[in-house]
Amino acid sequence: MPLTDTAIKAAKPKDKSYKLSDGKGLYLLVNPNGSKYFRLKYRFGGTEKTLALGVYSETSLKLAREKCDAARELLTRGIDPSVHKKAAKHAAIAAVTNNFELVSREWHAKFKVKWTEDHAKRLLTRLEHDVFPYLGNRPINEITAPELLQVMRRIEVRGVIDTLHRVLQNCGQIFRYGIATGRCDRDPSGDLRGALTPVKSKHHASITDPKEIGQLLRAIDDYQGSFVVRLALKFSALTFCRPGEIRQAEWQEIDIENKQWRIPADKMKMRQLHIVPLSNQTIEVLNELKTMTGQGKYLFPSERSPNRPMSENTVNAALRRMDYSKDQATAHGFRSTASTRLNEMGFNRDWIERQLAHSEKNDVRGAYNYAEFLEGRTEMMQKWADYTEYLKANTNPS
């Protein structure tokens, strides 16, 4: 006789567990402590098995019968209901623990120690704005190339092609991390090759002709703006470090006696301590600068607050004020100016690349000692400073 809600409610516990049958293998198990469980008895592969269908009254009699019918439907298709239930449970857990956003944040937390704080923040912001709203809740192993392409198209239509390719690159890194940690089997970002607008090659404007370099250096000497900004321009030309490294330079990093600027790893793009040998001319710039900013933290502080570094646009703005357009000269361009001329002057390429703090594609070679080639680089930096003096003094250098 089929069960009724009244019969279930009236069932009292006994010394031992007992069953109340509903038919089709469905029954109610009543335990001595009064708990009541719906169960399904069935056979699969010649073996008798039991499937848990829920606790009464969280699971009603009606729902228990629906679960029973669904299990029997699986049996007609040759599927073991118990195995199917476990697989569904694992899939549900995976959907929560292996979704794209969770894996992305795990990847970001693991590798951000290798990045600058600003880079780590920008990267996560891009993912939060452009990817997580659309793919964040998707299990990473289920994301397909067409899905990823649709998300990339949203960025592409905004016309920010550089951002598009950075986001795609980050997604590829996340998928590969997912593969390494067993959360997915492949990286679909590689399938998008050729499907998106390519990045146009951009080069920082720089001056490489010796005559024009001399003109720029003379223009810097004659700069009528801020004294500190003029010295920042000189310092940039002499050290050819990245603009961000220069504007965030601190006095505690400068060793006048040993003529070195030691940039901490956390400020460097490649996260390695970098030594900049200081030429005699650079020491003169620092001695001048010290009378103005030596009591503070930064060599080149913000005009608005001595506790903050100079704005990233200050040097470029000064170049514009000197009538150099963005297509002629930039703060970053001092690096390619020095690189081009030093290579043409015959200096060791390894010295130049190390002084520019460029990364090595070869990981073994890239794990260099921060003092590598220091003697040669010290000599090179002094000769570079002497060369800039020569260019300033000669309107028609040979």
Secondary structure, DSSP 4 states (H G I P E B T S, - for coil): ----HHHHHHPPP-SS-EEEEEETTEEEEE-TTS-EEEEEEEEETTEEEEEEEEEETTS-HHHHHHHHHHHHHHHHTT--HHHHHHHHHHHHHHHHHSBHHHHHHHHHHHHGGGS-HHHHHHHHHHHHHHTHHHHTTSBGGG--HHHHHHHHHHHHTTT-HHHHHHHHHHHHHHHHHHHHTTS-S--GGGGGTTSSPPPPP-------SHHHHHHHHHHHHT--S-HHHHHHHHHHHHH---HHHHHT-BGGGEETTTTEEEE-GGGSTTSS-EEEEPPHHHHHHHHHHHHHHTTSSBSSB-SS-TTSBPPTTHHHHHHHHTT--TTT--TTHHHHHHHHHHHHTT--HHHHHHHTTPPPSSHHHHS--TTTTHHHHHHHHHHHHHHHHHHHH-SS--
